[in-house]
Amino acid sequence: MTCERRSGAILALTLDVVVPLAVFYLARAAGLNQWLALLLAAIAPAAGIGWTWARTRRLDPTAVFIIATMALSVLVALATGDARALLARESWLTGAAGLWISIATGRPFLLDVAGKVGPTGMAARFDRLWTENTVFQRWVTLASVAWGAAFLLDAIVRVVFAYTLAIDTVPAAGTVSLIVLIVLAQGVVMVHGRRSGALTLIRDRG
């Protein structure tokens, strides 16, 4: 991965995951009530969208989806005034992402993601392997199912957390849950990739 792409991926992760968590706990430390702190955290990803737009002057479908999710969050907050309902809305994002990743037909979503964040030229290599190699096709399909399942399970866990844990612990617990599930999913993907030879195909420059 080039330095530019690596720093871009790290910044995106920071804006989408770390910043909302930090906003919530800083707001609570400043004395804001749970409802308002959660609302501020819910719209914090706008910082990432703004950064992307300033850099590229365009909004991709993912950014549009996040904007729609933020708008729904604001509506939920204003309509219910319920902090737990606002917490549960996190499941909308991960649940929808899980469905999108796992049931996408034709060209898998993860194939595009891997090509974009990988080294220069990786996208073309992935395109060729996807077209010509059944081992690689099965591996990418498994990766899509594994990651999709992780996000869908995370959506369920977030709803349970939202209505059973203390409100102030839910944002951190939800983040930890997502990280654990993604690590497990990626572990399955990597093990299968080694055993099937898919990773060797990717590394082969021939």
Secondary structure, 3 states (H helix, E strand, C coil): CCHHHHHHHHHHHHHHHHHHHHHHHHHHHCCCCHHHHHHHHHCCCHHHHHHHHHHHCCCCHHHHHHHHHHHHHHHHHHHHCCHHHHHHCHHHHHHHHHHHHHHCCCCCHHHHHHHHHCCCCHHHHHHHHHHHCHHHHHHHHHHHHHHHHHHHHHHHHHHHHHHHCCHHHHHHHHHHHHHHHHHHHHHHHHHHHHHHCHHHHHHCCC
